[in-house]
Amino acid sequence: MSRRFNFVHSQARLINRYAFGILTALLFITIFLFPAAAKLKIKANFLSLLPASSQSVKSTEKLIDKIGGTSYIIVAVESEDEESAKLAAEKLASAAKSFEQVESADNRSSIPEYAKRHMLFFSLDSLKKFEKEIQSFIDYQRRKNSPFSLDLIQEDEPKVNADALDFEEKVYSIGAFPKNESGTVMRIVLIKPHFQVGDFVPSKRLFDRIDMAFADIARAMPKPVTHGITGPYKTRYDEYFTITQDLKLTTAVTVFLIAVCLFLGFRTLRSWALGFIPLAVGMVWMCAFATFAVGYLNLISGFLLGIMTGMGIDYSLHMLVELEEERSKTKSTFKAVERTIRSLAMPLFTTVLTTIIAFFTLTLSGFEGYRHFGLIAGVGLVLCAGTIFYGLPSLLVAGEKLKLFRWKASPPRKHLREPRRGPVFALVGAGVIFSIICLFQLPRVQFEFNFTKLQERDAPAMDLAQRIGDHFGVVLNPVAILTPHRERAGEISDRIKAHVASSPQSHIDFSASLMTQVPRQQEEKIAVLVSIREKLDRYARLIQSLDKDARKKIADLREQLEPEILTLDRLPVSVTEQYEGKTGELSAVFVYPNQSIMDGRFAQKFVKEIQSLNLPADAELAGEPMIYVEILSMLERDTPRAVALSLLVIIVLLFVHFRNLGDVMWVLLPVLTGFLWMCGTAAMLGVHFNYMNMAILPCVLGVGIDSGVYIFHRYKKEKKSTMAQILDKTGKAVILSSMTTMSAFGSLFLAKHQGMSSMGALGFIGFGCCMLASVAFVPALMETLAMKYWRPFGHEAKKT
Amino acid sequence: MIKSLFCFKWVLLVCVLSFSVRAHAEDISAQQGVEAFLNTIRSMEFPVKDAAQHEKKIKQAAAYLDLQAMGEKALGTNWAVMTANQQKQFMELLWKLIESIAYPRTKSFLGDQKITYTDVKPIERGVEVLSSVHDQEAALDVPVVYHLYQEDVVWKIYDIFMDGVSMTEDLQYQFDKMIQDGSVQTLLDRMSERLEEAQKETTGA
């Protein structure tokens, strides 16, 4: 007896004899591991997608640690009435200071140090122009009021708009002053909590507290005021909440769809128990492993539960199909189990191996998102295959011993009707034509560089962040350059300003350091303001004759016309801390892009431009753009490598297994065809590849090869050469397993998270294409070739 | 010789005294001229009820105003460019506009406000009379300064400054703008048009 037969026999005997023991062991291990599995958390931030050793992660953590990063809760208070917005913002800032979770609350619009110095933040030229506007306005009013004016000219009242003054530095526009845009005044309140971004429970409590406090404040305001919350705390929480909700929904839908597939395939409740219980055990083990090995799931590995349910159930399906077949042929459960194991051990082993190789190649990536995904999925698959391999037959044996399952002698199987030559040729022809079409579609395959298209759909916090940026005319998400001291920061900021001024094609909008917060040419500006004040004093009678609104505006303006010089040591603490944190160990320069960095291509150019500025050696780049760019760079570098490497290793493995080039090509044919069709279909349907859905390419590769292995095994070992023969039994398992996997991915369509949804779209297309290639095109091709030209494996070609 | 010197002293004294008396008389006259001008305007009725009476007052007021000088100065270099006909037409229209617009407005502006004359100072050409109109409603004083020169025995106003800005300059701004946007004829047409509008307002039509 061969070694293989001995192994199969011993395993069958083990299961038959110790079914209860195996099930008890599985149960105890599961109970033991369950608490660890339940602890598995999701980290919904981009930082967790990169290795801790990555320079951008280190620098960004340093930024967060020493300066606090951009980690604020941003509350935007809006009203059509300037006074109401101002009052509500002040009250909210004051209320927030009393919350125990809050370290500081800063109403940027009403910083006392800036109260009478607003005009110093405008450019000297702008102030001079403003003085002229005031003079024109006065002249106009004087002419209008002069008894000797003959009113020969029809002139409009000259506009004097203090809101149209140009800031000397664009950074001053970020929330520091209220701005009236389309009739709405926006005020910004920055709240710094005691806890970190990603602490979701206290975050949620604080958001609720802010909402409640604001509701009370809004009721007391003379005019309607509204508020919105955004900032990293809010966007991360929203993303986490969306993903959690999506995971619950999609996992439930996946389980339901798989249950439907199982019922359609087997039409017994028994198949549910046998299919799901061992898989559920394997999933608990996988989660426990994830907790021990990594500690959390990231944005990409977070979707594993659904995906693994769809993929893991495949092993159950193949076993169930085989067991049903064998059990209907013999009354001996032992024999049925033995024959099933004999029939499936090798293909199961090969498919598990090829799939885990596909997954493990992802662990070679520097991109933590893929690494964790590959590691957890690879090990999870082994665990699921193990629990199914031993658990499913053990359940069957135990169920039979307990008389829970009763097998009816199955009626003779209705074999698929031998197809005629025409349909077979038609299938081959259609497959070839579709392949050609897909080949021409390949250049249209696109990669989605826009990160916003991978986040929650209609995310209010993201929209608000965008609106704040638009309102103040600034794109948020700067790159932070960390420097050892403020002089160096000032020097770098000046260098960047000079670079921007001399580079019309620059991707940089502006830069700002702490030094930038001190306005320039203050003495000259004060002289202009004094001149304006003198004009207003001189024409007090004219001003007195203006309407109430105009008089109010001029009165407000008068308050800004006697500023004291603002020096570095008089800057508000909140502003100093924004650049140097509480410790002052570092001083940051913030470099703002002139377009959204959520467009990955732009982010790459923006960061590259900053890197090309020959910054001093002691300057470090940090911040979200650096993270995005590093993610993209890693993806561009690692994804083709991962796919190529997994393909190479799988080919080598198949060679070792089959020891024949032709055999390997036949096994690879379904997946290669499926891959081609997937890319072509994605291009035709406008489904873009992105950094999230590319993680499933190795899955498609691994699972697609599984189908090839099962089909080819049937073809070669069992000498089935017609399409009908190939598809009979094995086809059912392949179709069912592909359908369950497609169900898992299809359910992701329902996700609000666009990244998750895109994984669903690509997975559905990919597995669908592989299934069609496996069960239709390749078997039809085999039959066509077997008709005339081919003598596969020595058996006679079908007579035509 | 001593007698001659004594006589010379007397002559000098008389001269000095007569100069200072004359200077004081000029002050009073200039201020009185302004007062008479303003009183004449205050006594006018708008809308006009008694045309003959109104015409008489217009003539009285005109006697205190050198509008020719004001008009020429306001036109600047454009005055020389104009034809004699245009100059004549311009001055006629300017007089009528002052009568139809400036006088009613001045009357309305002065109302019952108290006018205080603070000083009279000699300037390069004649004197300036500094006054202040107390705006009771706004509780503010409006400084109004008149520039006058003496022609024969009459003091003539050749510019008025309100809130520190010259009326002539104001007119100059309007004339320049009209001529720059069109031509001298455009200015004349606009003045005619404006006069029609103003006369309708003055007569209450």
Chai-1 contact restraints between the chains, C-beta under 6 A:
chainA,res_idxA,chainB,res_idxB,connection_type,confidence,min_distance_angstrom,max_distance_angstrom,comment,restraint_id
A,R142,B,D163,contact,1.0,0.0,6.0,A-B,restraint_1
A,S146,B,M162,contact,1.0,0.0,6.0,A-B,restraint_2
A,P147,B,A102,contact,1.0,0.0,6.0,A-B,restraint_3
A,P147,B,R105,contact,1.0,0.0,6.0,A-B,restraint_4
A,P147,B,T106,contact,1.0,0.0,6.0,A-B,restraint_5
A,P147,B,F109,contact,1.0,0.0,6.0,A-B,restraint_6
A,F148,B,A102,contact,1.0,0.0,6.0,A-B,restraint_7
A,F148,B,M167,contact,1.0,0.0,6.0,A-B,restraint_8
A,L150,B,L97,contact,1.0,0.0,6.0,A-B,restraint_9
A,L150,B,I101,contact,1.0,0.0,6.0,A-B,restraint_10
A,L152,B,Q174,contact,1.0,0.0,6.0,A-B,restraint_11
A,L152,B,M178,contact,1.0,0.0,6.0,A-B,restraint_12
A,L152,B,R190,contact,1.0,0.0,6.0,A-B,restraint_13
A,L152,B,R194,contact,1.0,0.0,6.0,A-B,restraint_14
A,I153,B,Q174,contact,1.0,0.0,6.0,A-B,restraint_15
A,I153,B,K177,contact,1.0,0.0,6.0,A-B,restraint_16
A,R541,B,A138,contact,1.0,0.0,6.0,A-B,restraint_17
A,R541,B,L140,contact,1.0,0.0,6.0,A-B,restraint_18
A,R541,B,V142,contact,1.0,0.0,6.0,A-B,restraint_19
A,Q544,B,A138,contact,1.0,0.0,6.0,A-B,restraint_20
